[in-house]
Amino acid sequence: MKRDSDHPLADFQPSRRWQAHWIWADGDGHEKNSYCYFRREFRVARGPAAVTIYITADTRYQLFVNGRRVGRGAPQSKPYYHYYDEYRLDSFLKAGVNCVAIIGYHLGTLMETRAGVLAEVVDGAGKVLAATDASWRVNRAGAWQSWTYNLQGNKITPFQEFFDARGVPEGWEKPGFDDSGWGAGSVFDWPPSYGNCPFSRLVQRDIP
């Protein structure tokens, strides 16, 4: 009988306890060179107080809060040992309605992976202010072309990026944007296991 200690990931540090769910747009999540917008508004009652966001994606993300760019990631990872990032948001927030907005990108060249974004906003008391789930609004980002030239020898960024800024919805990353025409986040939660990459083990980025 195989023991838990014999598992290939047994000695890896455990993930934090996530309240968020992996989400993407409708579909099977295996499309290549695909971009999506994600957004969620939330309230902060009396101004920022040690608010942190934890975030990762397969394959990459760009993060904005109230229209300001916060950061991008995730670092290159092994599919079974996937990094997440942590950002303090105090300087980006205001009392009242705030908006967290994400551009998610899926490379799609690894058979073991699928598209997904995972994010959780937590205040200093541990209260979850926003976490990716079906309440998030999602829209495919048509400003990027998907079927572009693919240099197969490049394993990290093989697709030529073709971006037309005229296709970006104006103000989508700010509070008050009308996202009623967008879809809901499509939730998927696979049990953590060695075979379900990149959801086997999430670890905090350990490099600057």
VEXDREN-2710 file (C-alpha; in Angstrom, 1 decimal):
% VEXDREN-2710
k/r/px/py/pz
1/MET/0.0/0.0/0.0
2/LYS/1.4/3.4/-1.0
3/ARG/1.8/5.8/1.9
4/ASP/1.2/9.6/1.7
5/SER/4.9/10.1/2.5
6/ASP/5.7/8.3/-0.8
7/HIS/3.8/10.9/-2.8
8/PRO/6.1/13.0/-5.1
9/LEU/4.8/16.2/-3.5
10/ALA/4.9/15.0/0.1
11/ASP/7.8/17.2/1.1
12/PHE/6.6/20.4/-0.6
13/GLN/5.3/23.2/1.5
14/PRO/1.5/23.3/1.8
15/SER/-0.6/25.9/-0.1
16/ARG/-2.4/28.6/1.9
17/ARG/-6.1/27.9/2.6
18/TRP/-7.8/29.5/-0.4
19/GLN/-11.4/30.7/-0.2
20/ALA/-11.3/31.6/-3.9
21/HIS/-12.1/29.3/-6.8
22/TRP/-10.4/28.8/-10.2
23/ILE/-12.4/30.5/-12.9
24/TRP/-12.3/31.2/-16.6
25/ALA/-14.7/32.0/-19.4
26/ASP/-17.1/29.3/-20.7
27/GLY/-15.5/26.5/-22.6
28/ASP/-13.2/23.6/-21.8
29/GLY/-10.2/25.9/-20.9
30/HIS/-7.8/24.2/-23.4
31/GLU/-7.8/26.9/-26.1
32/LYS/-4.4/28.2/-27.1
33/ASN/-3.1/31.8/-26.9
34/SER/-6.3/33.0/-25.3
35/TYR/-6.9/36.3/-23.3
36/CYS/-9.8/37.1/-21.0
37/TYR/-10.9/40.1/-18.9
38/PHE/-12.0/39.5/-15.3
39/ARG/-13.5/42.1/-12.9
40/ARG/-15.2/42.4/-9.5
41/GLU/-16.3/45.4/-7.5
42/PHE/-16.3/45.4/-3.7
43/ARG/-16.7/47.9/-0.9
44/VAL/-14.2/49.0/1.7
45/ALA/-16.1/50.7/4.6
46/ARG/-13.5/53.0/6.2
47/GLY/-10.5/53.1/3.9
48/PRO/-7.8/50.5/3.4
49/ALA/-6.4/48.6/6.3
50/ALA/-3.7/46.0/5.5
51/VAL/-5.5/44.7/2.5
52/THR/-3.7/42.0/0.5
53/ILE/-4.5/40.2/-2.7
54/TYR/-3.2/36.7/-3.5
55/ILE/-3.3/35.8/-7.2
56/THR/-2.1/33.4/-9.8
57/ALA/-3.1/32.2/-13.2
58/ASP/-2.4/29.6/-15.9
59/THR/-0.5/30.9/-17.6
60/ARG/-0.2/34.6/-16.8
61/TYR/-2.0/37.6/-15.4
62/GLN/-2.0/41.4/-15.4
63/LEU/-3.6/42.9/-12.2
64/PHE/-5.2/46.3/-11.9
65/VAL/-7.0/47.9/-9.0
66/ASN/-9.2/51.0/-9.6
67/GLY/-7.6/51.4/-13.0
68/ARG/-4.0/51.3/-11.7
69/ARG/-1.7/48.6/-12.6
70/VAL/-0.5/46.6/-9.6
71/GLY/1.6/43.8/-11.1
72/ARG/1.9/40.8/-13.4
73/GLY/2.8/37.2/-13.1
74/ALA/2.9/34.4/-12.3
75/PRO/6.5/33.4/-12.5
76/GLN/7.5/30.5/-14.7
77/SER/6.6/27.4/-12.8
78/LYS/6.5/23.6/-13.1
79/PRO/2.9/22.7/-13.8
80/TYR/2.7/20.6/-10.6
81/TYR/4.4/23.3/-8.4
82/HIS/2.7/26.5/-9.4
83/TYR/3.6/29.9/-7.9
84/TYR/1.2/32.6/-6.7
85/ASP/1.9/36.3/-5.9
86/GLU/1.0/38.5/-2.9
87/TYR/0.5/42.3/-3.2
88/ARG/-0.5/44.8/-0.5
89/LEU/-3.3/47.0/-1.9
90/ASP/-3.5/49.8/0.7
91/SER/-2.2/52.5/-1.6
92/PHE/-4.6/51.4/-4.4
93/LEU/-7.9/51.4/-2.5
94/LYS/-10.3/54.0/-1.3
95/ALA/-13.3/54.1/1.0
96/GLY/-16.4/53.0/-0.9
97/VAL/-16.6/51.0/-4.1
98/ASN/-13.3/49.5/-5.5
99/CYS/-12.6/47.3/-8.5
100/VAL/-10.1/44.5/-9.0
101/ALA/-9.5/43.7/-12.7
102/ILE/-7.4/41.1/-14.3
103/ILE/-6.2/40.2/-17.8
104/GLY/-5.8/36.4/-17.9
105/TYR/-3.7/34.7/-20.5
106/HIS/-3.5/31.0/-21.3
107/LEU/-0.6/29.7/-23.4
108/GLY/-2.2/26.3/-24.0
109/THR/0.8/24.4/-25.3
110/LEU/1.1/22.0/-22.3
111/MET/-1.4/19.2/-22.4
112/GLU/-1.5/18.9/-18.6
113/THR/-2.7/22.4/-18.0
114/ARG/-5.9/24.4/-18.6
115/ALA/-6.8/28.1/-18.5
116/GLY/-7.6/29.6/-15.1
117/VAL/-7.4/32.6/-12.8
118/LEU/-7.4/32.5/-9.0
119/ALA/-7.5/35.6/-6.8
120/GLU/-8.5/36.5/-3.3
121/VAL/-8.6/39.9/-1.6
122/VAL/-8.3/39.8/2.2
123/ASP/-8.3/42.6/4.8
124/GLY/-6.0/42.7/7.9
125/ALA/-8.6/40.9/10.0
126/GLY/-8.7/38.0/7.6
127/LYS/-12.0/38.9/6.1
128/VAL/-12.4/38.0/2.4
129/LEU/-13.4/41.1/0.5
130/ALA/-13.4/39.5/-3.0
131/ALA/-12.6/36.0/-4.2
132/THR/-12.8/34.6/-7.7
133/ASP/-16.1/32.7/-8.1
134/ALA/-19.2/32.7/-10.3
135/SER/-20.0/36.3/-9.2
136/TRP/-17.1/37.7/-11.2
137/ARG/-17.8/39.1/-14.6
138/VAL/-15.7/37.6/-17.4
139/ASN/-15.3/38.6/-21.1
140/ARG/-13.0/37.2/-23.8
141/ALA/-10.5/39.9/-24.8
142/GLY/-10.9/40.4/-28.5
143/ALA/-8.2/43.0/-28.6
144/TRP/-5.7/40.2/-28.9
145/GLN/-5.7/37.8/-31.9
146/SER/-5.5/34.1/-30.9
147/TRP/-4.4/32.5/-34.1
148/THR/-1.0/34.2/-34.6
149/TYR/2.3/32.9/-35.8
150/ASN/3.7/30.2/-33.5
151/LEU/7.4/29.7/-33.2
152/GLN/7.4/26.2/-31.8
153/GLY/11.1/26.3/-30.8
154/ASN/10.2/29.0/-28.2
155/LYS/8.6/27.1/-25.3
156/ILE/7.8/30.2/-23.1
157/THR/6.3/32.8/-25.5
158/PRO/5.9/31.0/-28.8
159/PHE/3.0/33.0/-30.2
160/GLN/3.5/36.4/-31.8
161/GLU/1.4/38.9/-29.9
162/PHE/-1.0/40.9/-32.1
163/PHE/-2.9/43.6/-30.1
164/ASP/-5.3/46.2/-31.3
165/ALA/-6.0/48.8/-28.5
166/ARG/-9.2/49.9/-30.2
167/GLY/-10.7/46.6/-29.0
168/VAL/-10.2/47.3/-25.3
169/PRO/-13.5/48.3/-23.5
170/GLU/-12.9/51.8/-22.2
171/GLY/-12.8/51.9/-18.4
172/TRP/-13.3/48.2/-17.9
173/GLU/-10.7/48.2/-15.1
174/LYS/-12.4/50.9/-13.1
175/PRO/-15.4/51.0/-10.7
176/GLY/-18.8/51.8/-12.4
177/PHE/-18.1/50.1/-15.7
178/ASP/-21.2/48.5/-17.2
179/ASP/-20.3/44.8/-17.4
180/SER/-23.9/43.6/-17.6
181/GLY/-23.2/42.2/-21.1
182/TRP/-20.4/40.1/-19.8
183/GLY/-20.7/36.4/-18.7
184/ALA/-20.3/35.0/-15.2
185/GLY/-17.0/33.3/-14.1
186/SER/-17.0/29.6/-15.0
187/VAL/-15.9/27.8/-11.8
188/PHE/-13.9/24.7/-11.8
189/ASP/-12.2/23.1/-8.7
190/TRP/-10.2/20.0/-9.3
191/PRO/-9.0/18.0/-6.3
192/PRO/-5.3/18.5/-5.5
193/SER/-3.3/15.7/-7.0
194/TYR/-0.2/15.1/-8.9
195/GLY/-2.0/14.5/-12.1
196/ASN/-4.2/17.6/-12.1
197/CYS/-1.7/20.3/-13.1
198/PRO/-1.3/23.2/-12.4
199/PHE/-3.6/22.7/-9.4
200/SER/-1.5/20.1/-7.5
201/ARG/0.4/22.5/-5.3
202/LEU/0.4/26.3/-5.1
203/VAL/3.3/28.0/-3.4
204/GLN/4.2/31.6/-2.8
205/ARG/6.7/33.2/-5.1
206/ASP/10.1/32.9/-3.5
207/ILE/12.0/35.2/-5.8
208/PRO/11.8/39.1/-6.1
END
